[in-house]
Amino acid sequence: MIPPNLLSQYHTIKFVHKTTYYQLFEAISNETNEICTIRVLDTSSDFYKRDSDLATTRFLQEMLHLLKINPNAVISKHIESSQNKLAFASLPYVPLKRQDDAAANLAKANELNLQQLIEDVTSDMRHLKSMKNGVERITLDLDKIFQMQSGDKRYFILDWPEALDLNAMEESGKCYAKLPDTTKPEMYSLGLSILGRYKPKKMLEEIAEIQDAKEHNCKFDRMIEELEIQKSSKRILKELLIRTADLSDKSFEELTTEKSKDSTFDPLETQCGLYNIMVSSKETIGFKEVIHIK
């Protein structure tokens, strides 16, 4: 899969990650003895077989985006196209999902820089939306968010076809048809992805399916408050996952960069105070009926 000349420049090559249409490998450079990432166009993928020209175009676009993120990211002398094989080497980067799998307590030991994550991902989403008219929803999960392992350690989105190409999006089954109109899909998706570093996926899915906004918001509020992370990070997570009519008119960028005049204000504190008291209490008679009162 890796072109021959590029393959000869590296050793200890290990598979890292597979996307819709390319694969990532970790390798050690023969020249510098440093770890690099090799990205290889997957000609056996369904996306490539369906439209090889589009897959190749997206591959090159994503490579150029890496250069935009960091002008030194791509090792230019290690870009190769040979015998229907296309690949390039770059500075190392890893998916947040892989970071989770590396150690069970990584989330606590290596807390995400949520503000940087949101700023970086928001920038990438603006770029993706500008590339193709009509794209309003971008699917996000830990498998699609990566982080450079050098320099400013920027976060970025990989695997663009799911966001840009309708067929890939439909096949992914992540169109967020069940989300209420008062929730920004990409904002909500990012919040769930981040929270997924700390809590079981099934638990998050169960809360996400709750239609009552108050119950939904308060359960996430309680879950976030239990996390051993900075208070500012808790606030950001709440802003990503809250469902209110007031937020429905705000863009993702406005919501995640807006600074409250009162930095101590918690958007869920008033709404969820009674809820959390009742959950903490052993006296839970009539609880379900109470939280559904309009």
C-alpha positions as CSV (number, residue, x, y, z in Angstrom):
1,M,0.0,0.0,0.0
2,I,2.9,2.4,0.8
3,P,4.8,3.5,-2.4
4,P,8.2,1.7,-2.6
5,N,10.6,4.7,-2.3
6,L,8.7,6.1,0.7
7,L,8.6,2.7,2.3
8,S,12.4,2.5,2.1
9,Q,12.8,5.7,4.0
10,Y,11.1,4.4,7.2
11,H,11.2,1.4,9.6
12,T,9.1,0.0,12.5
13,I,5.9,0.9,10.6
14,K,2.7,0.4,12.5
15,F,-0.9,0.8,11.5
16,V,-2.6,3.6,13.5
17,H,-6.0,4.5,12.0
18,K,-8.3,3.9,9.1
19,T,-10.6,6.6,7.6
20,T,-13.2,6.6,4.9
21,Y,-10.6,6.6,2.2
22,Y,-7.0,6.5,3.6
23,Q,-5.0,4.8,6.2
24,L,-2.5,6.2,8.7
25,F,0.7,4.6,9.9
26,E,3.3,5.5,12.5
27,A,6.9,5.0,11.4
28,I,10.4,5.9,12.4
29,S,12.5,7.9,9.9
30,N,15.8,6.2,8.8
31,E,17.3,9.6,8.4
32,T,16.3,11.4,11.7
33,N,15.2,8.5,13.8
34,E,12.1,10.5,14.7
35,I,8.5,9.3,14.7
36,C,6.4,10.4,11.7
37,T,2.9,9.8,10.4
38,I,2.5,8.3,6.9
39,R,-0.9,8.8,5.2
40,V,-1.8,6.4,2.4
41,L,-4.7,6.7,-0.1
42,D,-6.7,3.5,0.3
43,T,-7.6,2.4,-3.2
44,S,-9.5,-0.6,-1.8
45,S,-12.0,1.7,0.1
46,D,-15.6,2.0,-1.0
47,F,-15.2,5.8,-1.3
48,Y,-12.3,5.4,-3.7
49,K,-14.0,2.7,-5.8
50,R,-17.1,4.9,-6.1
51,D,-15.2,8.0,-7.3
52,S,-11.4,7.7,-7.5
53,D,-11.0,11.2,-8.8
54,L,-13.0,12.7,-5.9
55,A,-11.1,10.6,-3.4
56,T,-7.7,11.7,-4.8
57,T,-8.9,15.3,-4.8
58,R,-10.0,15.1,-1.2
59,F,-6.7,13.4,-0.3
60,L,-4.7,16.3,-1.7
61,Q,-6.9,18.9,-0.2
62,E,-6.4,17.4,3.3
63,M,-2.7,17.3,2.7
64,L,-2.7,21.0,1.8
65,H,-4.8,21.7,4.9
66,L,-2.0,20.2,7.0
67,L,0.4,22.6,5.5
68,K,-2.0,25.5,6.3
69,I,-2.1,24.3,9.9
70,N,1.7,24.0,10.1
71,P,3.9,24.9,7.1
72,N,6.4,22.3,8.3
73,A,3.9,19.5,8.9
74,V,4.4,17.7,5.5
75,I,7.8,16.3,4.6
76,S,7.8,17.5,1.0
77,K,10.6,15.1,-0.1
78,H,8.5,12.2,1.1
79,I,5.4,12.7,-1.0
80,E,5.1,9.9,-3.6
81,S,2.8,8.7,-6.3
82,S,3.8,5.4,-7.8
83,Q,1.9,2.5,-9.5
84,N,-1.5,3.8,-8.4
85,K,-0.2,4.4,-4.9
86,L,-0.3,7.8,-3.3
87,A,1.1,8.7,0.1
88,F,3.1,11.3,2.1
89,A,4.9,11.5,5.4
90,S,4.4,14.3,8.0
91,L,5.1,15.3,11.5
92,P,3.2,12.9,13.9
93,Y,-0.4,13.4,14.9
94,V,-2.9,11.0,16.6
95,P,-6.7,10.8,17.0
96,L,-8.2,11.7,20.4
97,K,-9.8,8.2,20.3
98,R,-6.4,6.6,20.3
99,Q,-5.2,8.7,23.2
100,D,-8.2,7.4,25.2
101,D,-7.3,3.8,24.3
102,A,-3.7,4.2,25.4
103,A,-4.5,4.5,29.1
104,A,-7.6,4.3,31.1
105,N,-6.8,7.3,33.2
106,L,-5.5,9.5,30.4
107,A,-8.5,11.8,30.4
108,K,-7.7,12.8,34.0
109,A,-3.9,12.9,33.6
110,N,-3.9,14.8,30.3
111,E,-6.9,17.1,30.3
112,L,-7.9,18.5,27.0
113,N,-7.4,22.2,26.3
114,L,-11.1,22.6,25.5
115,Q,-10.8,26.3,24.6
116,Q,-8.1,25.5,22.0
117,L,-10.0,22.4,20.8
118,I,-13.1,24.4,20.2
119,E,-11.3,27.3,18.4
120,D,-9.3,24.9,16.2
121,V,-12.3,22.7,15.3
122,T,-14.5,25.7,14.7
123,S,-11.9,27.1,12.3
124,D,-11.8,23.7,10.4
125,M,-15.6,23.6,10.2
126,R,-15.7,27.1,8.7
127,H,-13.2,25.9,6.1
128,L,-15.2,22.8,5.3
129,K,-18.4,24.7,4.9
130,S,-16.7,27.2,2.6
131,M,-15.6,24.4,0.3
132,K,-19.0,23.1,-0.6
133,N,-22.3,25.1,-0.8
134,G,-25.2,23.6,1.2
135,V,-23.1,21.9,3.9
136,E,-24.8,22.9,7.1
137,R,-24.1,19.9,9.4
138,I,-20.7,18.4,10.0
139,T,-20.4,15.1,11.9
140,L,-17.8,15.0,14.6
141,D,-16.5,12.3,16.9
142,L,-13.2,11.4,18.5
143,D,-12.2,9.4,15.4
144,K,-12.4,12.5,13.3
145,I,-10.5,14.9,15.6
146,F,-6.7,14.6,15.7
147,Q,-4.0,16.5,17.4
148,M,-0.5,17.4,16.1
149,Q,2.2,16.1,18.5
150,S,4.6,18.9,18.0
151,G,4.6,22.7,17.7
152,D,1.4,24.3,19.0
153,K,-0.3,20.8,19.1
154,R,-3.2,22.0,17.1
155,Y,-6.4,20.0,16.9
156,F,-7.9,19.4,13.4
157,I,-10.6,17.4,11.6
158,L,-9.7,14.5,9.4
159,D,-11.7,12.4,7.0
160,W,-13.5,15.1,5.1
161,P,-15.8,13.0,2.9
162,E,-18.2,12.3,5.7
163,A,-18.8,16.1,6.1
164,L,-18.6,17.1,2.4
165,D,-19.9,14.3,0.3
166,L,-23.6,13.4,0.7
167,N,-23.2,9.7,-0.1
168,A,-20.6,9.2,2.6
169,M,-22.7,11.1,5.1
170,E,-25.8,9.1,4.4
171,E,-23.8,5.8,4.8
172,S,-22.3,7.0,8.1
173,G,-25.8,7.2,9.6
174,K,-24.8,10.4,11.5
175,C,-27.3,13.0,10.1
176,Y,-28.6,13.9,13.6
177,A,-32.3,13.6,12.5
178,K,-33.3,13.1,16.1
179,L,-31.8,16.3,17.5
180,P,-34.3,19.1,18.3
181,D,-34.3,22.3,16.3
182,T,-32.9,24.2,19.3
183,T,-29.6,22.3,19.2
184,K,-26.8,23.0,16.8
185,P,-25.8,19.5,15.5
186,E,-22.1,20.1,15.2
187,M,-21.9,21.9,18.5
188,Y,-23.8,19.0,20.2
189,S,-21.7,16.4,18.5
190,L,-18.5,18.0,19.6
191,G,-19.7,18.2,23.2
192,L,-20.7,14.5,23.2
193,S,-17.3,13.6,21.7
194,I,-15.4,15.4,24.4
195,L,-17.6,14.0,27.2
196,G,-17.0,10.6,25.7
197,R,-13.5,10.7,27.0
198,Y,-14.8,10.5,30.5
199,K,-18.1,8.7,30.4
200,P,-19.5,5.5,28.7
201,K,-20.9,6.1,25.2
202,K,-24.2,4.2,26.1
203,M,-24.8,6.5,29.0
204,L,-24.4,9.6,26.8
205,E,-26.6,8.2,24.1
206,E,-29.4,7.6,26.7
207,I,-29.3,11.2,27.9
208,A,-29.1,12.5,24.3
209,E,-32.4,10.7,23.5
210,I,-34.3,12.5,26.2
211,Q,-36.7,14.9,24.6
212,D,-37.6,16.9,27.7
213,A,-35.1,19.8,27.6
214,K,-35.0,20.3,31.4
215,E,-34.3,16.7,32.2
216,H,-31.8,16.4,29.4
217,N,-29.9,19.5,30.5
218,C,-29.9,18.7,34.2
219,K,-28.6,15.2,33.7
220,F,-25.7,16.5,31.6
221,D,-25.1,19.2,34.2
222,R,-24.9,16.7,37.0
223,M,-22.6,14.5,35.0
224,I,-20.2,17.3,34.1
225,E,-20.1,18.6,37.6
226,E,-18.8,15.2,38.7
227,L,-15.8,15.4,36.4
228,E,-12.4,16.1,37.8
229,I,-11.6,18.9,35.4
230,Q,-11.1,22.6,35.6
231,K,-14.2,24.8,36.2
232,S,-13.7,26.6,32.9
233,S,-13.7,23.2,31.1
234,K,-17.0,22.3,32.8
235,R,-18.6,25.6,31.7
236,I,-17.5,25.0,28.0
237,L,-19.0,21.5,28.1
238,K,-22.3,22.8,29.4
239,E,-22.4,25.4,26.7
240,L,-21.9,22.8,24.0
241,L,-24.6,20.5,25.3
242,I,-27.3,22.8,26.7
243,R,-30.7,22.9,24.9
244,T,-32.4,26.2,25.1
245,A,-34.4,28.3,22.7
246,D,-32.0,31.3,23.4
247,L,-29.1,29.3,22.0
248,S,-30.8,28.2,18.8
249,D,-30.3,31.5,17.1
250,K,-26.5,31.6,17.9
251,S,-23.9,30.1,15.6
252,F,-21.4,27.6,16.9
253,E,-18.7,30.3,16.7
254,E,-20.7,32.8,18.7
255,L,-21.7,30.4,21.4
256,T,-18.2,28.9,22.0
257,T,-16.3,32.2,21.9
258,E,-18.8,34.5,23.7
259,K,-17.7,35.7,27.1
260,S,-20.3,36.2,29.7
261,K,-20.3,39.6,31.5
262,D,-20.6,37.6,34.8
263,S,-17.9,35.0,34.6
264,T,-19.3,33.2,37.6
265,F,-22.8,32.7,36.0
266,D,-23.7,29.0,35.2
267,P,-26.3,28.7,32.5
268,L,-27.7,25.6,34.1
269,E,-27.3,26.4,37.8
270,T,-30.8,27.8,38.3
271,Q,-32.6,25.3,36.1
272,C,-30.9,22.3,37.6
273,G,-30.6,23.2,41.2
274,L,-33.8,21.5,42.3
275,Y,-33.2,18.5,40.0
276,N,-29.7,17.8,41.4
277,I,-31.0,18.1,45.0
278,M,-33.7,15.6,44.3
279,V,-31.4,13.2,42.6
280,S,-28.9,13.3,45.5
281,S,-31.7,12.7,48.0
282,K,-33.0,9.3,48.8
283,E,-36.5,10.7,48.7
284,T,-37.3,10.3,45.0
285,I,-41.0,9.6,45.1
286,G,-42.8,11.2,42.2
287,F,-39.5,12.3,40.7
288,K,-40.3,11.5,37.1
289,E,-43.6,13.3,37.3
290,V,-42.0,16.4,38.8
291,I,-39.4,16.9,36.1
292,H,-42.0,16.6,33.3
293,I,-44.3,19.3,34.7
294,K,-44.6,22.1,32.1
